């Protein structure tokens, strides 16, 4: 009987999905030679070529396609077996990999992770940050267990659950604006705007709000870090629009004045998982704690 392991199958499937050994190595966090070795060992165990190189990367052979048809079934069977065994464990333990954006990582996760660590000291939570597109792709590839991302997202194999409604607010240098109750798209068109970098769901939502009156906006800066934006604004270099979770505490809004938007604008954060993901006891506890975040929202004003 052929001797191979699940890691080799996962690596093989990822190489085919990504179209290259190098890309698969990046996702797995290992070297390209290590990926090549796993594929070579798998081929040796099965006594057949599984992958052939092309001018554009790699593709499966006929035997490789036959194996690929069974990879998901094998992975699901193993996950189901692990889930069945986990039901007999008394402790919440193991590792759960969570992916999210930088803002949620900074302003939501520390409290969440501390609560989980105190309640379940044998449970380990791994965190990976990135934009929504990158996190969703990692969920689809099963390199992380779940994502907490800005909605909407779509995918035939995904389960998406809205969790947190996060309102956007305007920020300016502290005490620099006088008696302002709210800021409108028209008011922003007359100010120096410091914006998020393009390409994110957050930037698209803000752009749509700013263009509500048909006025063009030309940011003087486009930055990828919410903390960098806040520093620039507190230095008096312009105004910005940020998620309210980033200015909830006195330390978060030091040097800033915070105002609501008119009309109001919000984003929804949701949990994204594969539909075939087996939810073990550890994942269930992480999901339970994430859902409690929706009940702890406070206003930044």
ZIMOWO-V292459 format. One record per pair of residues at least 24 apart in sequence whose C-alpha atoms are under 8 Angstrom apart, sorted by the first residue. I is the first residue (numbers start at 1). J is the second residue. D is the distance in Angstrom with one decimal. If there is no record, write none. Layout:
i->I j->J d->D
i->I j->J d->D
//
This chain:
i->2 j->45 d->5.3
i->2 j->46 d->5.8
i->3 j->45 d->5.7
i->3 j->46 d->7.9
i->4 j->41 d->7.7
i->4 j->42 d->6.1
i->4 j->45 d->6.2
i->6 j->75 d->7.6
i->8 j->38 d->5.4
i->8 j->39 d->6.6
i->8 j->41 d->8.0
i->8 j->42 d->6.3
i->9 j->42 d->7.8
i->9 j->71 d->6.7
i->10 j->71 d->7.7
i->11 j->35 d->6.9
i->11 j->38 d->7.3
i->11 j->39 d->7.4
i->12 j->38 d->8.0
i->12 j->39 d->6.2
i->13 j->68 d->6.7
i->13 j->71 d->7.2
i->14 j->141 d->7.2
i->15 j->58 d->8.0
i->16 j->58 d->7.1
i->16 j->59 d->6.3
i->16 j->60 d->6.8
i->19 j->57 d->5.6
i->19 j->58 d->5.4
i->19 j->59 d->6.9
i->20 j->57 d->5.5
i->20 j->58 d->5.8
i->27 j->138 d->7.9
i->27 j->143 d->7.3
i->28 j->143 d->7.2
i->76 j->276 d->7.3
i->79 j->277 d->8.0
i->79 j->278 d->6.2
i->80 j->278 d->6.6
i->83 j->278 d->6.7
i->83 j->279 d->7.4
i->83 j->280 d->5.5
i->86 j->280 d->6.6
i->86 j->281 d->7.0
i->87 j->280 d->7.7
i->87 j->281 d->7.2
i->91 j->120 d->7.9
i->91 j->122 d->7.4
i->92 j->120 d->6.1
i->92 j->122 d->6.5
i->92 j->123 d->6.0
i->92 j->281 d->6.5
i->92 j->282 d->5.4
i->93 j->120 d->7.3
i->93 j->121 d->7.8
i->93 j->122 d->4.7
i->93 j->123 d->4.1
i->93 j->124 d->7.1
i->93 j->282 d->6.2
i->94 j->122 d->6.9
i->94 j->123 d->5.3
i->94 j->124 d->6.0
i->94 j->282 d->7.1
i->95 j->123 d->6.1
i->95 j->124 d->4.6
i->95 j->125 d->5.6
i->95 j->126 d->6.9
i->95 j->282 d->7.8
i->96 j->123 d->7.9
i->96 j->124 d->6.4
i->96 j->125 d->5.0
i->96 j->126 d->6.1
i->96 j->144 d->7.8
i->96 j->145 d->6.3
i->96 j->282 d->7.2
i->96 j->283 d->6.4
i->97 j->125 d->5.9
i->97 j->126 d->4.6
i->97 j->127 d->5.9
i->97 j->128 d->7.6
i->97 j->144 d->4.9
i->97 j->145 d->5.1
i->97 j->146 d->6.8
i->98 j->125 d->7.1
i->98 j->126 d->6.0
i->98 j->127 d->4.9
i->98 j->128 d->6.3
i->98 j->144 d->6.1
i->98 j->145 d->6.1
i->98 j->146 d->5.3
i->98 j->147 d->5.7
i->98 j->148 d->7.5
i->99 j->127 d->5.6
i->99 j->128 d->4.6
i->99 j->129 d->5.6
i->99 j->130 d->7.4
i->99 j->135 d->5.8
i->99 j->144 d->6.7
i->99 j->146 d->6.4
i->99 j->147 d->4.5
i->99 j->148 d->6.2
i->99 j->149 d->8.0
i->100 j->127 d->7.6
i->100 j->128 d->6.5
i->100 j->129 d->5.1
i->100 j->130 d->6.3
i->100 j->131 d->7.4
i->100 j->132 d->7.5
i->100 j->135 d->6.7
i->100 j->147 d->5.7
i->100 j->148 d->4.9
i->100 j->149 d->5.6
i->101 j->129 d->5.2
i->101 j->130 d->5.2
i->101 j->131 d->5.6
i->101 j->132 d->7.0
i->101 j->148 d->7.6
i->101 j->149 d->6.5
i->102 j->129 d->5.9
i->102 j->130 d->6.8
i->102 j->225 d->7.6
i->103 j->226 d->6.6
i->103 j->245 d->8.0
i->103 j->246 d->6.8
i->104 j->245 d->7.8
i->105 j->129 d->7.3
i->107 j->245 d->6.4
i->107 j->246 d->6.1
i->108 j->245 d->7.7
i->112 j->289 d->6.9
i->112 j->290 d->7.3
i->116 j->286 d->7.5
i->116 j->289 d->7.8
i->123 j->282 d->7.1
i->131 j->200 d->6.7
i->132 j->200 d->7.3
i->132 j->201 d->7.4
i->136 j->272 d->7.2
i->139 j->272 d->7.4
i->139 j->273 d->6.2
i->139 j->274 d->6.5
i->140 j->273 d->7.7
i->140 j->274 d->6.2
i->142 j->274 d->7.7
i->145 j->273 d->6.7
i->145 j->277 d->7.9
i->146 j->271 d->6.7
i->146 j->272 d->5.6
i->146 j->273 d->4.9
i->146 j->274 d->7.9
i->147 j->270 d->7.9
i->147 j->271 d->5.6
i->147 j->272 d->5.0
i->147 j->273 d->6.6
i->148 j->269 d->6.4
i->148 j->270 d->5.5
i->148 j->271 d->4.8
i->148 j->272 d->6.4
i->149 j->269 d->5.3
i->149 j->270 d->5.6
i->149 j->271 d->6.7
i->149 j->272 d->7.3
i->150 j->201 d->6.7
i->150 j->202 d->7.4
i->150 j->267 d->6.8
i->150 j->268 d->5.8
i->150 j->269 d->4.5
i->150 j->270 d->6.4
i->151 j->201 d->7.6
i->151 j->267 d->7.3
i->151 j->268 d->5.6
i->151 j->269 d->5.8
i->151 j->270 d->6.2
i->152 j->268 d->8.0
i->157 j->274 d->5.8
i->157 j->275 d->5.6
i->157 j->276 d->7.7
i->158 j->272 d->6.6
i->158 j->273 d->5.6
i->158 j->274 d->4.5
i->158 j->275 d->5.1
i->159 j->271 d->8.0
i->159 j->272 d->5.7
i->159 j->273 d->5.2
i->159 j->274 d->5.7
i->159 j->275 d->5.1
i->160 j->270 d->6.5
i->160 j->271 d->5.7
i->160 j->272 d->4.7
i->160 j->273 d->6.7
i->161 j->270 d->5.2
i->161 j->271 d->5.1
i->161 j->272 d->6.6
i->162 j->268 d->6.6
i->162 j->269 d->6.0
i->162 j->270 d->4.0
i->162 j->271 d->6.4
i->163 j->268 d->7.2
i->163 j->269 d->5.8
i->163 j->270 d->4.9
i->163 j->271 d->6.8
i->163 j->290 d->7.8
i->163 j->291 d->6.1
i->163 j->293 d->8.0
i->163 j->294 d->6.2
i->164 j->268 d->5.7
i->164 j->269 d->5.1
i->164 j->270 d->6.7
i->164 j->293 d->7.1
i->164 j->294 d->5.0
i->165 j->266 d->6.7
i->165 j->267 d->6.0
i->165 j->268 d->4.6
i->165 j->269 d->6.4
i->165 j->294 d->7.4
i->166 j->243 d->6.4
i->166 j->244 d->6.3
i->166 j->245 d->6.8
i->166 j->266 d->5.5
i->166 j->267 d->5.4
i->166 j->268 d->6.1
i->166 j->269 d->7.4
i->167 j->243 d->6.0
i->167 j->244 d->5.5
i->167 j->264 d->7.6
i->167 j->265 d->5.9
i->167 j->266 d->4.0
i->167 j->267 d->6.3
i->168 j->241 d->6.5
i->168 j->242 d->5.5
i->168 j->243 d->4.4
i->168 j->244 d->5.3
i->168 j->260 d->7.5
i->168 j->261 d->7.3
i->168 j->264 d->7.6
i->168 j->265 d->5.5
i->168 j->266 d->5.3
i->168 j->267 d->7.4
i->169 j->241 d->5.5
i->169 j->242 d->5.6
i->169 j->243 d->6.2
i->169 j->244 d->5.8
i->169 j->258 d->6.7
i->169 j->259 d->5.8
i->169 j->260 d->5.0
i->169 j->261 d->5.8
i->169 j->265 d->7.9
i->170 j->239 d->7.2
i->170 j->240 d->5.8
i->170 j->241 d->4.5
i->170 j->242 d->6.5
i->170 j->258 d->5.8
i->170 j->259 d->5.1
i->170 j->260 d->6.1
i->170 j->261 d->6.4
i->171 j->230 d->7.9
i->171 j->233 d->7.2
i->171 j->239 d->5.8
i->171 j->240 d->5.4
i->171 j->241 d->6.2
i->171 j->242 d->7.3
i->171 j->256 d->6.3
i->171 j->257 d->5.6
i->171 j->258 d->4.7
i->171 j->259 d->6.3
i->172 j->233 d->5.8
i->172 j->234 d->6.7
i->172 j->236 d->7.4
i->172 j->238 d->6.8
i->172 j->239 d->4.9
i->172 j->240 d->6.9
i->172 j->256 d->5.6
i->172 j->257 d->5.2
i->172 j->258 d->6.7
i->173 j->233 d->5.6
i->173 j->234 d->4.5
i->173 j->235 d->6.6
i->173 j->236 d->5.2
i->173 j->238 d->7.7
i->173 j->239 d->7.6
i->173 j->255 d->6.2
i->173 j->256 d->4.8
i->173 j->257 d->5.9
i->174 j->234 d->6.8
i->174 j->255 d->5.1
i->174 j->256 d->4.2
i->174 j->257 d->4.5
i->175 j->256 d->7.8
i->175 j->257 d->6.5
i->176 j->257 d->7.9
i->180 j->259 d->7.7
i->181 j->259 d->6.7
i->181 j->260 d->7.3
i->182 j->259 d->5.6
i->182 j->260 d->5.0
i->182 j->261 d->5.3
i->182 j->262 d->5.9
i->183 j->259 d->6.9
i->183 j->260 d->6.6
i->183 j->261 d->5.0
i->183 j->262 d->5.8
i->184 j->261 d->6.0
i->184 j->262 d->5.0
i->184 j->263 d->6.9
i->185 j->209 d->6.9
i->185 j->210 d->4.8
i->185 j->211 d->7.1
i->185 j->212 d->6.9
i->185 j->213 d->6.9
i->185 j->215 d->7.9
i->185 j->262 d->7.8
i->186 j->210 d->7.9
i->186 j->213 d->7.1
i->186 j->215 d->7.4
i->188 j->239 d->7.8
i->189 j->215 d->6.8
i->189 j->216 d->7.2
i->189 j->217 d->6.0
i->191 j->238 d->6.9
i->191 j->239 d->6.8
i->192 j->219 d->6.7
i->192 j->220 d->6.3
i->192 j->237 d->7.4
i->192 j->238 d->4.7
i->192 j->239 d->6.1
i->193 j->217 d->7.8
i->193 j->218 d->7.2
i->193 j->219 d->4.7
i->193 j->220 d->5.9
i->193 j->221 d->7.2
i->193 j->238 d->5.6
i->193 j->239 d->5.2
i->193 j->240 d->5.7
i->194 j->219 d->5.5
i->194 j->220 d->5.9
i->194 j->221 d->4.9
i->194 j->222 d->6.1
i->194 j->223 d->7.6
i->194 j->229 d->6.7
i->194 j->232 d->7.8
i->194 j->233 d->7.5
i->194 j->238 d->6.1
i->194 j->239 d->5.9
i->194 j->240 d->5.1
i->195 j->219 d->6.0
i->195 j->220 d->7.9
i->195 j->221 d->6.1
i->195 j->222 d->4.8
i->195 j->223 d->6.4
i->195 j->229 d->7.4
i->195 j->240 d->6.1
i->195 j->241 d->7.2
i->196 j->222 d->5.1
i->196 j->223 d->5.0
i->196 j->224 d->5.8
i->196 j->225 d->7.5
i->196 j->226 d->7.6
i->196 j->229 d->7.8
i->197 j->222 d->4.6
i->197 j->223 d->4.9
i->197 j->224 d->5.2
i->198 j->222 d->7.4
i->202 j->267 d->7.6
i->205 j->267 d->7.7
i->206 j->241 d->7.4
i->209 j->265 d->7.4
i->230 j->256 d->7.8
i->244 j->299 d->7.7
i->244 j->300 d->6.4
i->245 j->300 d->7.9
i->247 j->300 d->6.3
i->248 j->298 d->7.4
i->248 j->299 d->7.0
i->248 j->300 d->4.8
i->249 j->300 d->7.5
i->258 j->300 d->7.5
i->258 j->301 d->6.8
i->259 j->301 d->7.2
//
